[in-house]
Amino acid sequence: MQPNSNPVTSRNHASSEEEPAEERDFGAAVHEAFGNRADYFLDIVRIYLGIGLFVKGIQFLVNSDFAGVALMKDGQMDLLMGMMSHYIPLAHIAGGLMLAAGLMTRFAALSQVPILLGAVFLVHLPQGLFTRGQTLEFALLVLFLLALFMLSGGGPLSLDRYFERKRADRPDALHQHQN
């Protein structure tokens, strides 16, 4: 392999001349199409996660039985659970839309963390791993993705990035008044 060559694209380079174009390495084709733009793939995951949380928030609002069963403790709903029954749909709907749009991405992800921690430790952990719906595994995956987006923020397809570019392109207001 050449010193500056990419292992993804050069792996099957010698055999690609013999193979038909449709049989080329899928990874090489993806790399050729997208280059080193892993941020775009993370953005697709962020958008999907945001839409999923938005839908989950709507599900909490529309299906009051679902929310009631999820939040009841010993057949009763106490004051804290009553407050959570309002916070969860609002956080999922608003936070999910914000995540999907990439608007205040870190804050939007952070607003979901208490809900997912509650889901993991209070609801799904007592049921254990490998249940029929694999709810603990799914909740842990969503929690992991939220932590990822809290650290990385919005990517190139986010409103966060759009506003950053607009701010960078705008001349400083202080300098405008001095000239």
TORPA-4810 file (N, C-alpha, C, O; in nm, 3 decimals):
<nodes>
NODE_1_0.085_-0.117_0.000_0.000_0.000_0.000_0.089_0.123_0.000_0.194_0.125_0.065_M
NODE_2_0.048_0.225_-0.071_0.125_0.348_-0.077_0.112_0.422_0.055_0.011_0.405_0.123_Q
NODE_3_0.212_0.504_0.093_0.209_0.568_0.225_0.090_0.661_0.244_0.036_0.666_0.355_P
NODE_4_0.046_0.733_0.145_-0.063_0.829_0.161_-0.196_0.776_0.111_-0.291_0.853_0.097_N
NODE_5_-0.205_0.648_0.083_-0.331_0.595_0.030_-0.427_0.564_0.144_-0.386_0.543_0.258_S
NODE_6_-0.552_0.561_0.111_-0.657_0.534_0.208_-0.686_0.384_0.208_-0.712_0.329_0.101_N
NODE_7_-0.683_0.316_0.323_-0.705_0.172_0.325_-0.845_0.133_0.279_-0.863_0.024_0.225_P
NODE_8_-0.943_0.220_0.298_-1.079_0.185_0.257_-1.089_0.178_0.106_-1.150_0.086_0.051_V
NODE_9_-1.029_0.276_0.037_-1.041_0.280_-0.108_-0.937_0.193_-0.177_-0.960_0.148_-0.289_T
NODE_10_-0.823_0.167_-0.113_-0.718_0.091_-0.180_-0.724_-0.057_-0.149_-0.649_-0.134_-0.208_S
NODE_11_-0.810_-0.099_-0.059_-0.814_-0.239_-0.018_-0.840_-0.331_-0.136_-0.772_-0.432_-0.151_R
NODE_12_-0.935_-0.298_-0.219_-0.969_-0.383_-0.332_-0.928_-0.319_-0.464_-0.982_-0.355_-0.569_N
NODE_13_-0.834_-0.228_-0.460_-0.797_-0.154_-0.581_-0.744_-0.248_-0.690_-0.778_-0.232_-0.807_H
NODE_14_-0.661_-0.344_-0.651_-0.600_-0.432_-0.751_-0.705_-0.520_-0.817_-0.696_-0.549_-0.936_A
NODE_15_-0.806_-0.563_-0.740_-0.905_-0.653_-0.797_-1.022_-0.580_-0.860_-1.103_-0.642_-0.928_S
NODE_16_-1.033_-0.447_-0.841_-1.149_-0.375_-0.893_-1.148_-0.368_-1.045_-1.253_-0.351_-1.107_S
NODE_17_-1.029_-0.380_-1.105_-1.023_-0.377_-1.251_-1.083_-0.504_-1.309_-1.138_-0.501_-1.420_E
NODE_18_-1.073_-0.615_-1.237_-1.124_-0.742_-1.286_-1.273_-0.758_-1.257_-1.344_-0.824_-1.332_E
NODE_19_-1.321_-0.697_-1.147_-1.460_-0.713_-1.106_-1.548_-0.611_-1.176_-1.503_-0.501_-1.207_E
NODE_20_-1.675_-0.647_-1.199_-1.769_-0.548_-1.251_-1.789_-0.436_-1.149_-1.767_-0.456_-1.030_P
NODE_21_-1.830_-0.319_-1.196_-1.843_-0.202_-1.109_-1.940_-0.227_-0.994_-1.918_-0.175_-0.884_A
NODE_22_-2.046_-0.304_-1.015_-2.145_-0.325_-0.909_-2.093_-0.415_-0.798_-2.155_-0.422_-0.692_E
NODE_23_-1.983_-0.484_-0.820_-1.929_-0.573_-0.717_-1.816_-0.508_-0.638_-1.752_-0.576_-0.557_E
NODE_24_-1.789_-0.381_-0.659_-1.685_-0.313_-0.581_-1.723_-0.312_-0.434_-1.840_-0.326_-0.399_R
NODE_25_-1.625_-0.294_-0.350_-1.644_-0.288_-0.207_-1.743_-0.178_-0.170_-1.726_-0.063_-0.211_D
NODE_26_-1.844_-0.213_-0.092_-1.946_-0.116_-0.052_-1.884_-0.002_0.027_-1.919_0.115_0.007_F
NODE_27_-1.790_-0.034_0.117_-1.723_0.069_0.197_-1.649_0.169_0.110_-1.649_0.289_0.138_G
NODE_28_-1.585_0.119_0.004_-1.513_0.208_-0.088_-1.610_0.300_-0.161_-1.580_0.417_-0.182_A
NODE_29_-1.726_0.247_-0.198_-1.825_0.329_-0.267_-1.881_0.437_-0.174_-1.901_0.550_-0.217_A
NODE_30_-1.906_0.402_-0.049_-1.956_0.500_0.047_-1.851_0.607_0.071_-1.882_0.726_0.074_V
NODE_31_-1.725_0.564_0.088_-1.617_0.660_0.111_-1.601_0.753_-0.009_-1.577_0.872_0.008_H
NODE_32_-1.613_0.698_-0.130_-1.602_0.779_-0.250_-1.714_0.882_-0.257_-1.693_0.996_-0.300_E
NODE_33_-1.834_0.842_-0.215_-1.949_0.932_-0.222_-1.944_1.040_-0.114_-1.977_1.156_-0.141_A
NODE_34_-1.903_1.003_0.006_-1.912_1.097_0.119_-1.777_1.146_0.170_-1.773_1.242_0.246_F
NODE_35_-1.668_1.083_0.130_-1.538_1.125_0.178_-1.528_1.107_0.328_-1.581_1.011_0.384_G
NODE_36_-1.463_1.199_0.393_-1.445_1.195_0.539_-1.552_1.280_0.607_-1.518_1.369_0.685_N
NODE_37_-1.675_1.254_0.579_-1.784_1.334_0.633_-1.867_1.255_0.733_-1.989_1.244_0.720_R
NODE_38_-1.801_1.200_0.832_-1.871_1.123_0.934_-1.971_1.211_1.009_-2.070_1.161_1.062_A
NODE_39_-1.945_1.342_1.014_-2.037_1.434_1.080_-2.176_1.427_1.019_-2.276_1.440_1.090_D
NODE_40_-2.184_1.405_0.889_-2.314_1.396_0.824_-2.390_1.272_0.871_-2.512_1.275_0.887_Y
NODE_41_-2.318_1.163_0.892_-2.383_1.042_0.941_-2.431_1.063_1.086_-2.539_1.017_1.122_F
NODE_42_-2.351_1.131_1.167_-2.396_1.163_1.303_-2.518_1.254_1.299_-2.608_1.241_1.383_L
NODE_43_-2.521_1.346_1.204_-2.638_1.432_1.191_-2.763_1.352_1.157_-2.871_1.381_1.208_D
NODE_44_-2.749_1.252_1.072_-2.864_1.168_1.037_-2.913_1.094_1.161_-3.034_1.083_1.183_I
NODE_45_-2.821_1.044_1.243_-2.859_0.978_1.367_-2.927_1.077_1.462_-3.027_1.044_1.525_V
NODE_46_-2.872_1.200_1.472_-2.931_1.302_1.559_-3.072_1.337_1.514_-3.163_1.349_1.597_R
NODE_47_-3.092_1.352_1.385_-3.225_1.385_1.332_-3.323_1.271_1.361_-3.436_1.296_1.404_I
NODE_48_-3.280_1.150_1.338_-3.365_1.033_1.364_-3.401_1.024_1.513_-3.516_1.000_1.548_Y
NODE_49_-3.302_1.044_1.599_-3.325_1.040_1.744_-3.423_1.149_1.785_-3.514_1.124_1.864_L
NODE_50_-3.406_1.269_1.732_-3.496_1.379_1.764_-3.639_1.351_1.722_-3.733_1.378_1.798_G
NODE_51_-3.657_1.297_1.604_-3.791_1.263_1.557_-3.852_1.153_1.645_-3.970_1.159_1.678_I
NODE_52_-3.771_1.055_1.682_-3.819_0.948_1.770_-3.863_1.000_1.905_-3.966_0.958_1.957_G
NODE_53_-3.786_1.091_1.964_-3.825_1.149_2.093_-3.950_1.235_2.080_-4.034_1.235_2.169_L
NODE_54_-3.963_1.307_1.970_-4.083_1.387_1.944_-4.205_1.295_1.938_-4.308_1.324_2.000_F
NODE_55_-4.195_1.186_1.865_-4.307_1.092_1.853_-4.340_1.031_1.989_-4.457_1.013_2.023_V
NODE_56_-4.238_0.999_2.067_-4.260_0.944_2.201_-4.334_1.045_2.289_-4.420_1.007_2.368_K
NODE_57_-4.299_1.174_2.276_-4.370_1.277_2.352_-4.516_1.287_2.312_-4.602_1.303_2.398_G
NODE_58_-4.544_1.278_2.183_-4.683_1.278_2.135_-4.755_1.156_2.190_-4.871_1.165_2.231_I
NODE_59_-4.687_1.041_2.192_-4.747_0.919_2.246_-4.784_0.938_2.393_-4.890_0.891_2.435_Q
NODE_60_-4.700_1.004_2.470_-4.732_1.031_2.610_-4.855_1.119_2.622_-4.938_1.098_2.711_F
NODE_61_-4.869_1.218_2.535_-4.985_1.308_2.541_-5.114_1.240_2.497_-5.218_1.253_2.563_L
NODE_62_-5.108_1.168_2.388_-5.228_1.109_2.328_-5.276_0.989_2.407_-5.397_0.972_2.426_V
NODE_63_-5.186_0.907_2.453_-5.221_0.784_2.521_-5.200_0.803_2.671_-5.095_0.768_2.725_N
NODE_64_-5.300_0.856_2.737_-5.286_0.884_2.881_-5.271_0.756_2.962_-5.208_0.758_3.068_S
NODE_65_-5.325_0.645_2.914_-5.304_0.517_2.983_-5.158_0.479_2.983_-5.105_0.430_3.083_D
NODE_66_-5.092_0.502_2.870_-4.949_0.471_2.858_-4.869_0.552_2.960_-4.785_0.497_3.032_F
NODE_67_-4.896_0.683_2.967_-4.823_0.769_3.061_-4.856_0.731_3.205_-4.767_0.729_3.290_A
NODE_68_-4.983_0.703_3.232_-5.024_0.669_3.368_-4.959_0.542_3.418_-4.910_0.537_3.531_G
NODE_69_-4.959_0.440_3.336_-4.899_0.313_3.376_-4.749_0.328_3.394_-4.692_0.271_3.487_V
NODE_70_-4.685_0.405_3.307_-4.541_0.421_3.316_-4.500_0.499_3.440_-4.392_0.476_3.494_A
NODE_71_-4.585_0.589_3.487_-4.546_0.676_3.597_-4.607_0.638_3.732_-4.572_0.698_3.834_L
NODE_72_-4.696_0.540_3.734_-4.760_0.503_3.860_-4.665_0.422_3.947_-4.583_0.344_3.899_M
NODE_73_-4.680_0.445_4.075_-4.599_0.371_4.172_-4.696_0.309_4.272_-4.770_0.380_4.340_K
NODE_74_-4.695_0.178_4.281_-4.786_0.106_4.371_-4.932_0.140_4.345_-5.012_0.151_4.439_D
NODE_75_-4.967_0.158_4.219_-5.106_0.185_4.183_-5.150_0.328_4.208_-5.267_0.360_4.187_G
NODE_76_-5.060_0.415_4.252_-5.095_0.555_4.279_-4.994_0.647_4.213_-4.878_0.612_4.194_Q
NODE_77_-5.042_0.766_4.178_-4.953_0.866_4.119_-4.935_0.977_4.222_-5.032_1.045_4.258_M
NODE_78_-4.814_0.996_4.270_-4.790_1.102_4.368_-4.761_1.234_4.297_-4.762_1.241_4.174_D
NODE_79_-4.734_1.338_4.374_-4.713_1.472_4.319_-4.594_1.476_4.223_-4.603_1.535_4.116_L
NODE_80_-4.484_1.412_4.260_-4.367_1.410_4.173_-4.400_1.343_4.039_-4.361_1.392_3.933_L
NODE_81_-4.470_1.233_4.045_-4.507_1.163_3.922_-4.605_1.246_3.840_-4.601_1.244_3.717_M
NODE_82_-4.692_1.320_3.907_-4.784_1.409_3.835_-4.708_1.519_3.762_-4.740_1.553_3.649_G
NODE_83_-4.605_1.574_3.828_-4.522_1.675_3.763_-4.444_1.614_3.646_-4.431_1.676_3.541_M
NODE_84_-4.394_1.494_3.665_-4.320_1.428_3.558_-4.410_1.399_3.439_-4.363_1.400_3.325_M
NODE_85_-4.539_1.373_3.464_-4.630_1.346_3.354_-4.648_1.468_3.264_-4.693_1.455_3.150_S
NODE_86_-4.613_1.586_3.315_-4.615_1.707_3.232_-4.477_1.735_3.171_-4.467_1.780_3.056_H
NODE_87_-4.372_1.709_3.248_-4.237_1.737_3.200_-4.195_1.644_3.086_-4.135_1.688_2.988_Y
NODE_88_-4.227_1.518_3.098_-4.181_1.419_2.999_-4.232_1.450_2.859_-4.152_1.457_2.766_I
NODE_89_-4.364_1.470_2.840_-4.407_1.499_2.702_-4.351_1.631_2.650_-4.312_1.640_2.534_P
NODE_90_-4.347_1.733_2.736_-4.293_1.863_2.693_-4.146_1.851_2.654_-4.105_1.903_2.550_L
NODE_91_-4.068_1.784_2.737_-3.925_1.768_2.707_-3.904_1.684_2.582_-3.818_1.716_2.500_A
NODE_92_-3.981_1.577_2.566_-3.967_1.493_2.447_-4.010_1.568_2.321_-3.943_1.557_2.219_H
NODE_93_-4.118_1.642_2.327_-4.166_1.712_2.207_-4.072_1.827_2.172_-4.021_1.834_2.060_I
NODE_94_-4.051_1.917_2.267_-3.965_2.033_2.239_-3.820_1.990_2.217_-3.756_2.031_2.121_A
NODE_95_-3.769_1.907_2.307_-3.631_1.862_2.295_-3.608_1.778_2.170_-3.504_1.787_2.107_G
NODE_96_-3.706_1.695_2.135_-3.694_1.614_2.015_-3.689_1.699_1.889_-3.609_1.674_1.800_G
NODE_97_-3.776_1.801_1.883_-3.773_1.892_1.768_-3.642_1.969_1.762_-3.585_1.988_1.654_L
NODE_98_-3.595_2.013_1.878_-3.468_2.086_1.882_-3.352_1.997_1.840_-3.263_2.041_1.767_M
NODE_99_-3.352_1.872_1.885_-3.247_1.778_1.843_-3.253_1.754_1.693_-3.150_1.757_1.625_L
NODE_100_-3.373_1.731_1.640_-3.387_1.705_1.498_-3.338_1.824_1.415_-3.275_1.806_1.310_A
NODE_101_-3.368_1.945_1.462_-3.325_2.065_1.389_-3.180_2.102_1.420_-3.118_2.180_1.347_A
NODE_102_-3.126_2.047_1.526_-2.990_2.083_1.566_-2.986_2.222_1.627_-2.887_2.293_1.612_G
NODE_103_-3.091_2.260_1.696_-3.101_2.390_1.761_-3.074_2.373_1.910_-3.145_2.300_1.979_L
NODE_104_-2.970_2.440_1.960_-2.930_2.425_2.100_-2.916_2.276_2.132_-2.972_2.226_2.230_M
NODE_105_-2.841_2.208_2.050_-2.833_2.062_2.052_-2.791_2.008_2.188_-2.851_1.913_2.239_T
NODE_106_-2.689_2.067_2.247_-2.641_2.016_2.376_-2.748_2.031_2.484_-2.768_1.940_2.564_R
NODE_107_-2.816_2.145_2.487_-2.923_2.166_2.584_-3.039_2.070_2.558_-3.095_2.013_2.651_F
NODE_108_-3.076_2.053_2.431_-3.186_1.963_2.395_-3.156_1.821_2.441_-3.244_1.752_2.493_A
NODE_109_-3.032_1.776_2.422_-2.993_1.642_2.467_-2.994_1.634_2.619_-3.041_1.536_2.676_A
NODE_110_-2.942_1.737_2.684_-2.939_1.740_2.830_-3.079_1.734_2.890_-3.099_1.671_2.994_L
NODE_111_-3.176_1.798_2.827_-3.313_1.799_2.880_-3.377_1.660_2.878_-3.474_1.636_2.949_S
NODE_112_-3.323_1.570_2.798_-3.376_1.433_2.789_-3.313_1.339_2.893_-3.372_1.236_2.927_Q
NODE_113_-3.195_1.374_2.941_-3.119_1.283_3.027_-3.194_1.244_3.154_-3.196_1.126_3.187_V
NODE_114_-3.256_1.338_3.229_-3.328_1.293_3.349_-3.439_1.193_3.318_-3.463_1.100_3.396_P
NODE_115_-3.506_1.212_3.207_-3.613_1.120_3.168_-3.556_0.981_3.141_-3.609_0.881_3.188_I
NODE_116_-3.448_0.976_3.066_-3.389_0.846_3.032_-3.327_0.780_3.153_-3.333_0.658_3.166_L
NODE_117_-3.266_0.857_3.242_-3.213_0.798_3.366_-3.326_0.738_3.448_-3.313_0.628_3.502_L
NODE_118_-3.438_0.809_3.457_-3.555_0.755_3.526_-3.607_0.630_3.459_-3.642_0.532_3.525_G
NODE_119_-3.613_0.633_3.326_-3.661_0.516_3.253_-3.569_0.396_3.276_-3.617_0.284_3.296_A
NODE_120_-3.438_0.419_3.274_-3.344_0.309_3.291_-3.351_0.253_3.433_-3.369_0.133_3.451_V
NODE_121_-3.337_0.340_3.534_-3.323_0.291_3.671_-3.454_0.261_3.742_-3.459_0.171_3.826_F
NODE_122_-3.560_0.333_3.710_-3.686_0.313_3.782_-3.784_0.221_3.710_-3.863_0.152_3.773_L
NODE_123_-3.779_0.221_3.578_-3.878_0.144_3.503_-3.819_0.015_3.445_-3.872_-0.093_3.471_V
NODE_124_-3.712_0.025_3.368_-3.665_-0.089_3.291_-3.564_-0.178_3.363_-3.564_-0.299_3.340_H
NODE_125_-3.479_-0.124_3.449_-3.379_-0.206_3.517_-3.444_-0.313_3.604_-3.395_-0.426_3.605_L
NODE_126_-3.551_-0.282_3.677_-3.615_-0.390_3.755_-3.668_-0.504_3.667_-3.680_-0.617_3.714_P
NODE_127_-3.700_-0.475_3.542_-3.748_-0.580_3.451_-3.633_-0.665_3.400_-3.653_-0.781_3.362_Q
NODE_128_-3.513_-0.609_3.398_-3.395_-0.684_3.357_-3.366_-0.674_3.208_-3.441_-0.615_3.131_G
NODE_129_-3.254_-0.735_3.172_-3.213_-0.739_3.032_-3.293_-0.844_2.955_-3.353_-0.934_3.014_L
NODE_130_-3.292_-0.831_2.825_-3.347_-0.930_2.733_-3.495_-0.957_2.757_-3.540_-1.072_2.748_F
NODE_131_-3.570_-0.852_2.787_-3.715_-0.867_2.796_-3.772_-0.871_2.655_-3.700_-0.850_2.557_T
NODE_132_-3.899_-0.896_2.645_-3.963_-0.909_2.515_-3.942_-0.783_2.429_-3.908_-0.795_2.311_R
NODE_133_-3.961_-0.665_2.484_-3.945_-0.542_2.407_-3.804_-0.485_2.409_-3.776_-0.384_2.345_G
NODE_134_-3.713_-0.550_2.483_-3.576_-0.503_2.501_-3.573_-0.354_2.536_-3.494_-0.278_2.481_Q
NODE_135_-3.659_-0.314_2.627_-3.674_-0.173_2.661_-3.553_-0.118_2.736_-3.517_-0.002_2.715_T
NODE_136_-3.490_-0.198_2.821_-3.371_-0.150_2.892_-3.258_-0.124_2.794_-3.190_-0.021_2.802_L
NODE_137_-3.237_-0.216_2.703_-3.131_-0.200_2.604_-3.155_-0.076_2.518_-3.062_-0.001_2.488_E
NODE_138_-3.280_-0.057_2.478_-3.314_0.058_2.394_-3.297_0.188_2.471_-3.242_0.285_2.418_F
NODE_139_-3.343_0.192_2.596_-3.329_0.313_2.677_-3.181_0.346_2.699_-3.143_0.464_2.698_A
NODE_140_-3.097_0.244_2.720_-2.954_0.267_2.737_-2.892_0.320_2.607_-2.804_0.406_2.611_L
NODE_141_-2.936_0.268_2.494_-2.886_0.318_2.366_-2.923_0.465_2.347_-2.839_0.545_2.305_L
NODE_142_-3.047_0.500_2.376_-3.090_0.640_2.363_-3.010_0.728_2.459_-2.969_0.838_2.422_V
NODE_143_-2.989_0.681_2.581_-2.910_0.757_2.679_-2.767_0.777_2.628_-2.711_0.885_2.641_L
NODE_144_-2.708_0.673_2.570_-2.574_0.683_2.514_-2.570_0.786_2.401_-2.480_0.869_2.396_F
NODE_145_-2.668_0.781_2.311_-2.672_0.877_2.200_-2.691_1.019_2.251_-2.630_1.112_2.197_L
NODE_146_-2.773_1.037_2.353_-2.790_1.171_2.410_-2.657_1.222_2.467_-2.623_1.339_2.447_L
NODE_147_-2.583_1.136_2.536_-2.452_1.176_2.589_-2.358_1.212_2.474_-2.282_1.308_2.484_A
NODE_148_-2.364_1.137_2.367_-2.281_1.165_2.250_-2.311_1.304_2.194_-2.219_1.379_2.161_L
NODE_149_-2.439_1.338_2.183_-2.475_1.468_2.127_-2.456_1.582_2.227_-2.440_1.697_2.187_F
NODE_150_-2.458_1.550_2.357_-2.423_1.653_2.456_-2.277_1.691_2.440_-2.241_1.807_2.458_M
NODE_151_-2.192_1.595_2.407_-2.050_1.622_2.390_-2.018_1.682_2.254_-1.938_1.775_2.244_L
NODE_152_-2.080_1.630_2.148_-2.043_1.673_2.013_-2.120_1.795_1.965_-2.071_1.869_1.880_S
NODE_153_-2.240_1.817_2.016_-2.322_1.928_1.968_-2.378_1.899_1.830_-2.374_1.786_1.782_G
NODE_154_-2.430_2.003_1.767_-2.487_1.989_1.634_-2.378_1.979_1.529_-2.271_2.037_1.543_G
NODE_155_-2.407_1.906_1.425_-2.311_1.887_1.316_-2.335_1.984_1.203_-2.401_2.087_1.221_G
NODE_156_-2.283_1.953_1.086_-2.293_2.045_0.972_-2.437_2.067_0.924_-2.464_2.169_0.859_P
NODE_157_-2.528_1.976_0.953_-2.667_1.992_0.911_-2.754_2.042_1.025_-2.871_2.004_1.035_L
NODE_158_-2.700_2.127_1.111_-2.774_2.176_1.227_-2.793_2.326_1.220_-2.717_2.398_1.155_S
NODE_159_-2.896_2.373_1.288_-2.916_2.517_1.301_-2.806_2.579_1.386_-2.769_2.695_1.365_L
NODE_160_-2.753_2.503_1.480_-2.639_2.553_1.559_-2.525_2.594_1.467_-2.470_2.703_1.480_D
NODE_161_-2.489_2.507_1.375_-2.379_2.535_1.283_-2.415_2.651_1.189_-2.330_2.733_1.157_R
NODE_162_-2.540_2.656_1.145_-2.585_2.765_1.058_-2.567_2.900_1.129_-2.515_2.995_1.071_Y
NODE_163_-2.611_2.907_1.254_-2.599_3.033_1.328_-2.453_3.067_1.360_-2.417_3.184_1.365_F
NODE_164_-2.370_2.965_1.382_-2.226_2.990_1.403_-2.165_3.054_1.279_-2.087_3.149_1.290_E
NODE_165_-2.200_3.002_1.162_-2.146_3.059_1.037_-2.197_3.201_1.016_-2.122_3.288_0.971_R
NODE_166_-2.323_3.225_1.047_-2.379_3.361_1.032_-2.307_3.458_1.124_-2.276_3.570_1.084_K
NODE_167_-2.281_3.416_1.247_-2.209_3.502_1.343_-2.067_3.528_1.295_-2.017_3.640_1.309_R
NODE_168_-2.002_3.428_1.240_-1.865_3.444_1.193_-1.859_3.536_1.071_-1.762_3.610_1.054_A
NODE_169_-1.961_3.531_0.987_-1.964_3.614_0.866_-2.002_3.759_0.896_-1.967_3.848_0.819_D
NODE_170_-2.071_3.782_1.006_-2.119_3.916_1.040_-2.005_3.998_1.098_-1.935_3.952_1.188_R
NODE_171_-1.985_4.118_1.047_-1.882_4.204_1.107_-1.923_4.242_1.250_-2.041_4.256_1.281_P
NODE_172_-1.825_4.256_1.333_-1.851_4.290_1.472_-1.923_4.423_1.481_-1.882_4.521_1.418_D
NODE_173_-2.031_4.428_1.558_-2.114_4.548_1.570_-2.034_4.664_1.627_-2.057_4.779_1.589_A
NODE_174_-1.940_4.637_1.715_-1.858_4.742_1.776_-1.773_4.810_1.668_-1.760_4.932_1.668_L
NODE_175_-1.714_4.733_1.579_-1.632_4.791_1.474_-1.715_4.871_1.375_-1.666_4.967_1.317_H
NODE_176_-1.839_4.833_1.354_-1.925_4.908_1.261_-1.950_5.048_1.312_-1.948_5.143_1.233_Q
NODE_177_-1.973_5.064_1.441_-2.003_5.195_1.497_-1.880_5.286_1.500_-1.893_5.409_1.494_H
NODE_178_-1.761_5.228_1.510_-1.640_5.308_1.515_-1.603_5.364_1.378_-1.542_5.471_1.369_Q
NODE_179_-1.638_5.294_1.271_-1.603_5.340_1.135_-1.699_5.436_1.082_-1.682_5.484_0.969_N
</nodes>
